[in-house]
Amino acid sequence: MANIIAVIWDCDKTLIDGYMQDPMFEEYGVDPKAFWQETDALPEKYLREQNVRVNPDTIYLNQFIRYARDGRFPGLNNERLREFGKKQKFYPGIPEIFRSTEKLINDDPAYAEYGIRLEHYIISTGFSEVIRGSILMDYMKYIWGCELIEDEDAEGRRLISEIGYTIDNTTKTRALFEINKGIPFDKGISVNSSIPEENRRVHMNNMIYIADGPSDIPAFSVVRKGGGATFAIYPKGDARAMAQVEEMRDAGRVDMYAEADYSEGSTAYMWIMGKIKKIADRIRHDEQHKIRSSVSGIPQHLNV
């Protein structure tokens, strides 16, 4: 199990050029700037008016439900969310880099000899159903995102109506430990199960975490503390975003950063491919060392 390499991706502004909600705003004629300004004001509004604290990372889900209920997002349900997955705009090199990374590991007999495998994951504060409807799902081992429950309105149409499951910028770290322990593939264990590190499905030092900004610092910190690699992305031409990720590298949060372009030959492509190969070579070396250290000496004739 220790021979699995996990490449773990944020989604919005990391794989997607912008936010996954953008095609919805365009479809329904909703001004995205006004929507997010209204949403960003909700935590302070609810605290002031009702003395209620809300999670600023996921309060937007309530806003989507409200918009669906009052007709500004007419007919928005999980099926429609999956359809919006087909309208996402990805950065250059997506999804080709997924195929390149798989080929790097799968086509090398030296890695196959030691059972070295590569898996891709997404941990997103966005909608799981949008991701499931996108081309990304062809390459993902598992995804984490926000899930919405449906109900029927007065006219019998199914609409998003309740929050079912959420991922925020802090609970992304929980998903990392679920990958570490193999929880998605073994229902008999939970994130709180005690499992010796050597028996865990994906070792932390075999993880690569890729995201776009300061909101991912908790996840960056967990992966780096465990010996894994971290990489930050910024949009082309965005000097402010570049300054943010540069500050994170200076602070030791990320190992490297680059412009959001995963095309072959780009900095992001070369760094990710090189880091995967470096981890695979280290795993192979460790496996060889285990074998050699376990071999006993050759019996010799006794001198008479």
C-alpha positions in Angstrom: 0.0 0.0 0.0 2.9 2.4 0.6 3.7 2.5 -3.1 0.8 4.8 -4.1 1.5 8.3 -5.2 -1.4 10.7 -4.7 -1.7 14.0 -6.6 -4.4 16.0 -4.9 -6.0 19.0 -6.6 -8.0 22.0 -5.5 -10.5 22.8 -8.3 -11.6 26.4 -8.8 -8.8 28.6 -10.1 -6.5 25.6 -9.9 -7.9 23.3 -12.6 -10.8 25.6 -13.7 -10.1 29.0 -15.2 -12.3 30.9 -12.8 -15.1 29.5 -10.7 -17.3 26.5 -11.5 -20.4 28.6 -10.8 -19.6 31.0 -13.7 -21.6 29.0 -16.3 -24.6 29.0 -14.0 -24.5 32.8 -13.6 -24.3 33.2 -17.4 -27.1 30.7 -18.0 -29.5 32.3 -15.5 -28.5 35.9 -16.2 -27.3 36.6 -12.7 -24.5 39.1 -12.1 -21.7 37.1 -10.5 -20.1 40.2 -8.9 -23.3 41.2 -7.2 -24.0 37.5 -6.1 -20.6 37.2 -4.4 -20.8 40.6 -2.8 -24.1 39.7 -1.3 -22.9 36.4 -0.2 -19.7 37.8 1.3 -21.8 40.2 3.4 -23.9 37.4 5.0 -21.6 36.4 7.8 -21.5 39.9 9.2 -25.2 40.4 8.6 -26.3 37.2 10.5 -23.9 38.0 13.3 -25.2 41.5 13.6 -28.9 40.7 13.2 -29.2 37.3 14.9 -25.9 36.8 16.7 -25.4 33.7 14.7 -22.0 32.7 13.3 -21.8 31.1 9.9 -19.0 29.5 7.9 -17.8 32.0 5.3 -16.5 29.2 3.1 -19.8 27.5 2.7 -22.5 30.1 3.3 -22.7 30.5 -0.5 -24.5 27.1 -0.6 -27.5 28.7 1.3 -27.5 31.5 -1.2 -27.7 29.0 -4.1 -30.6 27.3 -2.4 -32.3 30.6 -1.8 -31.9 31.6 -5.4 -33.3 28.3 -6.6 -36.3 28.6 -4.3 -37.2 32.1 -5.4 -36.8 31.4 -9.1 -33.6 33.2 -9.9 -32.0 29.8 -10.5 -35.1 28.1 -11.9 -34.9 24.3 -12.0 -31.5 24.0 -10.4 -31.0 20.5 -9.1 -28.2 18.0 -9.1 -28.9 16.9 -12.6 -28.5 20.5 -13.8 -25.3 20.8 -11.7 -23.9 17.8 -13.5 -24.8 19.4 -16.9 -22.9 22.6 -15.9 -19.9 20.3 -15.4 -19.7 20.0 -19.2 -19.5 23.8 -19.6 -16.4 24.3 -17.4 -13.4 26.2 -18.8 -10.1 24.5 -17.9 -6.6 25.9 -17.9 -4.3 24.9 -20.8 -3.1 21.3 -20.4 -6.1 20.0 -18.6 -6.9 17.1 -19.0 -3.8 16.1 -20.9 -1.5 16.3 -17.9 -3.5 13.6 -16.2 -2.8 11.2 -19.1 0.9 12.3 -19.1 1.3 11.5 -15.3 -0.3 8.2 -15.6 1.8 7.3 -18.6 4.9 8.3 -16.7 4.3 5.7 -14.0 2.3 3.0 -15.9 4.7 2.7 -18.8 7.9 2.3 -16.8 8.5 -1.4 -16.0 11.0 -0.3 -13.2 8.0 1.2 -11.4 5.6 -1.7 -12.2 8.1 -4.1 -10.7 7.5 -2.6 -7.3 3.8 -2.0 -7.7 4.1 1.8 -7.8 0.8 3.4 -8.7 -0.4 7.0 -9.3 -3.9 8.3 -8.2 -5.5 11.7 -8.7 -7.9 13.3 -6.2 -9.9 16.5 -6.0 -10.7 18.3 -2.7 -13.0 21.3 -3.4 -15.3 23.7 -1.6 -17.3 23.7 -4.8 -20.1 21.5 -6.0 -19.4 17.7 -6.2 -22.0 17.3 -8.9 -20.4 19.8 -11.2 -17.1 18.0 -10.9 -18.9 14.6 -11.5 -20.3 16.0 -14.7 -17.0 17.3 -16.0 -14.2 15.6 -17.9 -12.2 15.6 -14.7 -14.0 12.5 -13.4 -12.4 10.4 -16.1 -9.1 10.7 -14.2 -10.0 11.0 -10.5 -9.8 8.2 -8.0 -12.1 10.1 -5.6 -13.4 13.6 -5.0 -14.6 15.6 -2.1 -16.9 18.6 -2.5 -20.2 20.1 -1.3 -23.4 18.0 -1.7 -26.9 19.3 -1.9 -30.2 17.5 -1.1 -33.2 17.9 -3.5 -36.9 18.3 -2.8 -40.0 18.9 -4.9 -41.4 22.4 -5.2 -45.1 23.3 -5.3 -45.1 22.4 -9.1 -43.5 19.0 -8.6 -40.0 20.1 -9.9 -37.0 18.8 -8.1 -34.8 21.6 -6.7 -31.8 21.9 -4.4 -33.3 22.5 -1.0 -30.8 21.5 1.8 -27.1 21.2 2.5 -26.0 17.6 2.7 -22.3 17.7 3.0 -19.7 20.4 3.1 -16.0 20.8 2.6 -14.4 24.1 3.7 -10.8 25.3 3.7 -10.1 23.7 7.1 -11.9 20.4 6.6 -9.9 19.8 3.5 -7.3 18.5 5.9 -9.7 15.8 7.0 -10.0 14.7 3.4 -6.2 14.4 3.3 -6.2 12.0 6.3 -9.0 10.1 4.6 -6.7 9.6 1.6 -3.9 8.8 3.9 -5.9 6.0 5.7 -7.8 4.8 2.6 -11.2 5.6 4.1 -13.0 6.0 0.7 -12.2 2.4 -0.1 -12.7 0.7 3.3 -16.0 1.4 5.0 -14.8 -0.3 8.1 -12.5 2.5 9.2 -13.0 6.2 9.9 -10.8 9.3 10.0 -10.4 8.8 13.8 -9.3 5.1 13.4 -5.8 4.5 14.8 -3.7 3.0 12.0 0.1 2.7 12.2 1.7 5.0 9.6 3.4 2.0 7.9 0.0 0.4 7.3 -1.8 3.4 5.8 -2.8 3.3 2.2 -1.1 6.5 1.0 1.9 7.9 3.0 1.9 11.6 3.5 5.4 11.9 1.9 3.9 10.4 -1.3 1.4 13.2 -1.7 1.5 16.2 -3.9 -1.0 19.0 -3.1 -1.8 21.6 -5.8 -3.9 24.7 -5.1 -4.2 28.4 -5.9 -3.9 30.5 -2.8 -3.8 31.3 1.0 -7.2 29.6 1.6 -5.4 26.3 1.1 -2.7 27.0 3.8 -4.2 24.4 6.2 -3.9 21.7 3.6 -0.5 22.8 2.4 0.7 22.7 6.0 -0.5 19.2 6.6 1.1 17.8 3.5 4.4 19.6 4.1 4.5 18.5 7.7 4.1 14.9 6.5 7.0 15.2 4.1 4.9 15.7 0.9 5.2 18.3 -1.8 3.1 21.4 -2.3 2.6 23.5 -5.4 0.7 26.8 -5.9 -0.9 28.1 -9.1 -1.7 31.7 -10.2 -3.7 32.9 -13.2 -1.7 34.3 -16.1 -1.1 38.0 -15.8 -2.5 38.3 -12.3 0.3 40.1 -10.4 -1.6 40.2 -7.1 -2.2 36.4 -7.2 1.5 35.9 -8.1 2.5 38.0 -5.1 0.3 35.9 -2.8 1.8 32.6 -3.9 5.3 34.1 -3.7 4.7 35.1 -0.1 3.5 31.5 0.6 6.7 30.1 -0.8 8.8 32.6 1.2 6.9 31.5 4.3 7.6 27.9 3.5 4.0 27.0 2.7 4.7 25.8 -0.8 7.7 24.3 -2.5 7.1 26.0 -5.8 4.6 28.0 -7.8 3.9 28.7 -11.4 1.5 30.2 -13.9 -1.7 28.2 -14.4 -0.7 26.4 -17.6 -0.2 22.6 -17.5 0.7 22.3 -21.2 3.7 20.1 -21.9 6.9 22.1 -21.4 5.3 24.6 -19.0 6.8 25.2 -15.6 3.8 23.6 -13.9 4.0 20.5 -16.2 7.7 20.0 -15.7 7.6 20.5 -11.9 4.6 18.1 -11.4 6.1 15.5 -13.7 9.5 15.8 -12.1 8.1 15.6 -8.6 6.1 12.5 -9.4 9.2 10.8 -10.8 11.3 11.8 -7.8 8.8 10.3 -5.4 8.5 7.1 -7.6 12.3 6.8 -7.7 12.5 7.2 -3.9 9.8 4.5 -3.4 11.7 2.2 -5.7 15.0 2.8 -3.9 13.3 2.1 -0.5 11.8 -1.1 -1.8 15.2 -2.3 -3.1 16.8 -1.4 0.2 14.2 -3.5 2.1 14.8 -6.5 -0.1 18.6 -6.2 0.1 18.6 -5.7 3.9 16.4 -8.8 4.4 18.7 -11.1 2.4 20.8 -13.3 4.7 24.5 -14.0 4.0 25.5 -17.0 1.9 26.5 -20.0 4.0 30.2 -20.8 4.0 32.2 -24.0 4.4 33.6 -24.3 7.9 37.4 -24.6 8.0 38.6 -27.9 9.5 
